[in-house]
Amino acid sequence: METTEGPEAISLIEAVIPVASLIVLVAVSYFLFGDAGANGPNQVALTVATMIAAFIGRRRGHSLASLGEAATASVSTGIGAIFILLGVGALVGTWALSGTIVAMVYYGLQLLSPNYFYFTATIICGLVSLSIGSSWTVVGTIGIGLMGIAYNMDLDPAIAAGAIISGAYFGDKSSPLSDSANLAAAAAGAELYQHIRETFLSSLIALTIASVVFLMLGRPGDFDASIKIAAMQGAFHISPVLFLPLLLVIVLALFRVPAFTAIFSGAIAGGVLAVTIAPERVIAFAQAPAGMPDALALLKGVWLALSNGYKSDTGYPSVDLLVTRGGMASMLNTIWLIITALAFGGVVEKCGVLDRLLSPIISKAKSAGSLVASLVASIFATNVVTADQYIAIVLPGRMFKGAFEQRGYAPVVLSRAVGDTATPTSALIPWNSCGAYMAATLGVATLSYAPYAIFSIISPLLTIALAYGGIRMLRAPTQRT
């Protein structure tokens, strides 16, 4: 029976229960299923945790209808991410079909060395992400090629993924073109370019440390790629023309075309390129029935690559392993994970879980260092609970804004701490939309690459260290003497 009174505030224990339940369930899932937990068990864990949160909310007077609406509203915020995932899946399929991925690996094997591959991958991704402001676009294009190079060099895929993500998040956090950077500045009430200046300084330090670590992780010794290069030449006609889809995506990103549009345009371009330069491969992949016109067979082949990915049968095992991938269907498990995670985040936010957990933390933070450390912990917790970096930017930023103002700090101090934490740490959480995307796109489980996502780990620690050291803790104009 529905109550007519308004919902009551939940207790601290009630706020802890759904979060603790999620952590325990995911831990058990990982113990039982390992990395395969992302293929279904983790989604079940999130659904059960959502039901636990809904039960607590119902006890406190929330109607099931309102909790359902909160879950639906939260899931709706992830529609953009879901479409980007579908776009990346389609892009990988047609780039495998056209030979774009092979070309990236082919030239990479000739130019790069295992001695400095991780370092180079970090710098390349950092420069491109700074130019376009999108970690997802960088990982979904250049990152895919770099992972292919790493596999063919017999390098550790987890370290390679960590290097790619480290570079990608450098620009996502410190480029004026980044939506997360703009949101962090807006949430704190800071001027954008002042925010960019402060976050760029902290980001540059973090990237430098990460680059040194990746340089040290390079594998010394000789590397002979001649056999693998010969196999690629035997299976594909490789030329710089194959980079046209990649160039198109980068140009569209520079012109601030929405990420899905840019990525899916790159997918279509890959299909058109495949039809233009290798129609026989497209027709063979389509397995068209006898008598079907070539035009329809070509359309079927590209369509299959977009939807289900490309399945290679060149006779060269190393090449087939590289390009048998992609398709929108390859992203469905990740989309399932994002939907259940966002539903959980919507219900716990509606129940007031985060407010109840964060309020005591804010009240007990006395020094500048403890205040920033509390903010960092709160942002990470929000990334864990809500599975969305944008909520992790806005919600803690809003809740801590008054505390920073009362201490006399300039808004950019808050925005820098938010930017240093919310965006990079989102990639460290398996069920967060960012962590799920990185794992699905790079083919490495989040918990496997997380220890090597050096930039994402150092960034929040650095912002805490700056606060405790009193470095760049700018005062608001009214507080200056």
HELIX and SHEET records of a PDB file:
HELIX    1   1 LEU A   12  PHE A   33  1                                  22    
HELIX    2   2 GLY A   34  ASN A   39  5                                   6    
HELIX    3   3 PRO A   41  ARG A   59  1                                  19    
HELIX    4   4 LEU A   64  SER A   76  1                                  13    
HELIX    5   5 ILE A   79  SER A   98  1                                  20    
HELIX    6   6 THR A  100  LEU A  111  1                                  12    
HELIX    7   7 PHE A  117  ILE A  132  1                                  16    
HELIX    8   8 SER A  135  VAL A  138  1                                   4    
HELIX    9   9 VAL A  139  GLY A  143  3                                   5    
HELIX   10  10 ILE A  144  ASN A  152  1                                   9    
HELIX   11  11 PRO A  157  SER A  174  1                                  18    
HELIX   12  12 ASP A  179  ALA A  188  1                                  10    
HELIX   13  13 LEU A  192  MET A  216  1                                  25    
HELIX   14  14 SER A  226  ALA A  235  1                                  10    
HELIX   15  15 PRO A  240  PHE A  243  5                                   4    
HELIX   16  16 LEU A  244  LEU A  254  1                                  11    
HELIX   17  17 ALA A  259  ILE A  277  1                                  19    
HELIX   18  18 PRO A  279  ALA A  286  1                                   8    
HELIX   19  19 ASP A  294  ASN A  308  1                                  15    
HELIX   20  20 PRO A  317  VAL A  323  1                                   7    
HELIX   21  21 MET A  328  MET A  331  5                                   4    
HELIX   22  22 LEU A  332  CYS A  351  1                                  20    
HELIX   23  23 VAL A  353  LYS A  364  1                                  12    
HELIX   24  24 ALA A  368  THR A  386  1                                  19    
HELIX   25  25 GLN A  389  GLN A  406  1                                  18    
HELIX   26  26 PRO A  411  THR A  425  1                                  15    
HELIX   27  27 SER A  426  LEU A  428  5                                   3    
HELIX   28  28 SER A  433  LEU A  442  1                                  10    
HELIX   29  29 THR A  446  TYR A  449  1                                   4    
HELIX   30  30 ALA A  450  TYR A  452  5                                   3    
HELIX   31  31 ILE A  454  TYR A  468  1                                  15    
HELIX   32  32 PRO A  477  GLN A  479  5                                   3    
END                                                                             
